[in-house]
């Protein structure tokens, strides 16, 4: 079989040679070949050949290494060539090489520090270009800045053309954001070397024409852990090695889903570098698809807010990239595939949302630096319309092969980009100009965040995200009003037969409306170059259930106003732009004490900063009021916090720092209160995956809520959980982990222990997280028993999504059951929920409607009979009745006797607990006493109101079902979330559902209607 393939490849080479120069686009384009007089590093070149497993897994661009008298090759640091088996450098070694390169070739290479990670490791960007370009970096940046912000040249196209004709563009490449995708750093070390020393016309043109900017390691913390694991593997070659359970401090694979919320340092550092350099391209390297999938062209649906110019650029660059590598005879290169470009959460999408070009490669990685026989799935090696030269079903694959593909792809991309740089620079300007013209083009004119939104803290947090995204924020200095167009378009004749009420409503919908905004309202103007990212984040999304794309690649919705729980008003009326307003340079959370008085009250608007203050002022007494009240003309919500035992000055300082607004009142309100205590928290993770819970850790750390972080393994080893903790948080495991996996972990009956701990061999593994001698064991039955004991003794266990399913499946259910979804499809969508029990402390600060993040449930149902599913009901309520005479609303009859009265069954709503019938009560020990019945806090909205943003299919199955439930259990509670309330730094509006549980942990029965506990 191998023989046949080699023969084919030789064939291809012959064809290529015969076609000669004519095979390449553009008559005057330089051929991709080594220079005629280029000295070659023969020893290095021999090793490249040795480590390349097939002759067709390389190209004329990378099958040799140019020699230099004074510039060191990557070998000085690696001890071998880039991509050599058995070698993965730490980030520090990669940086060491880049700095050696800079030292040896200072006029062509410059290394910049671009910030640090959560664990304090450095991130760098390496610029490689010609002497002249590096000397003119600053003046060139000033030129590019004018294209990036066309307002600076008054949108003058002629002026722009002059700059386009002389400016040098920036092509930014980022590597190994995904730590188990290990190949990019060595490829980028060698690429930097080639760009610095190769004198072939092909490479020299790139060096003279473009500034190539390289961040060789994006996830630096994760890289060092990955290298540790690999070293462990090399010294224990016959053992299984631990999977990379922690990458960065907080999240793993999701580090590439943070480009909206910008909560991770790596996102912030790359975003600042990309926008600071005014780069045109951000090209991110990944390794999960054979052999090179240039995936930004991908598949639909495309993100609705990108400029069509960008879609065109993707297609141009992608098509040419495939063509070039195909002509080299490299198999498995393609650009269409199953990646849709809908979500703007990916790192490379920073460019798409800031008027540049986003690109992403999936090359083929082995997950380490071993050379391995790799067998593909049929769908991977199938020849399809977009993959005419597919990868091989089975092949020996090396890290060098991967590096060859990465470098060849990048070099041809840089070449093509350079050849067409005037067009790409002009496009860069045009995209920025079109963003600036948004108000008069597609609209909207602005987004307004009203100055009287009671959620001022969360509003400020949302604006801070906009600020991180480089969006300009303004604040109205006067009150103003805007007009909204009619909701419905006039459709003559179609709706002529509705009733009077309906036509009244239609009439209203057909009329324009106006709205007043007070002075101090925030205005995000769309006549600015980065309007696109603001528009994309603040607008609503709609993903049709009929979309041909049946498997969305990621979340289908992210609408930030909804997820932050703050008002964001989309305004198309361009008059808004003439409102008197001033630029706001940084948005601070409002905070401090206002007014005179001795009683300090904090109105509860579900602001997470309440928890910040509670933990900050450990010794102060805080009480939550159980009913709303009015004082000094202000309405205070249920859950309003009264602070005692701290003087005004200290409170003012602490509240100012925490971002909490406090009002001093003349006297205490006469309403029932209960203490608001700083619960002692255990935060539980599994060794299966830490990513989804990582977003919870990040949120709690930012808010300032302390916790003891421990694995499921640790639970069984703690004598008395309740003596140490009040609340146990068990956030989602992710991947819909089944209960059995949480309890059992990985198999321990065979194999070897998988340690996750720091040793001289693995100095970076643990960081600030957790360690174990063996990652395999799970919670265990002893751990489960300890959790039950904890709740029985008055502790509060909080679970969400898959850990809620685990709780329901392992004896914590008391009246909550799970429904299997049939046709439901909710892929990271925003749904609407309704407040069911506003008196529950968990709901403090929330209104009647709460928008939530939902990813396919789970679907909860309620029953008053332990261990039984909710009964299917017959009767007019469900429009079902037994077969018989008459219509659906009629009673049946029995021939030969008068009709008998049928017992009236009380109808219950989906979110309510069905009443226990007389029959069910007969000698039934399963009937749950009132005081132990579950209490529904939030339920999903009715089907027609359920979708807020994103994709919703089969929503009937979850509509009206409970979304957040408080289940009394023993002396404690289990709080079950069907939604994920803490997710990717985006769902800040629902954080307080968790924080309220924490602060009111010993008063959760407050306001309970069912019999008192
Ligand atoms: Zn990846």
Boltz pocket constraint, residues with backbone or C-beta under 6 A from the ligand:
constraints:
  - pocket:
      binder: B
      contacts: [[A, 178], [A, 181], [A, 285], [A, 286], [A, 287], [A, 288]]
      max_distance: 6.0
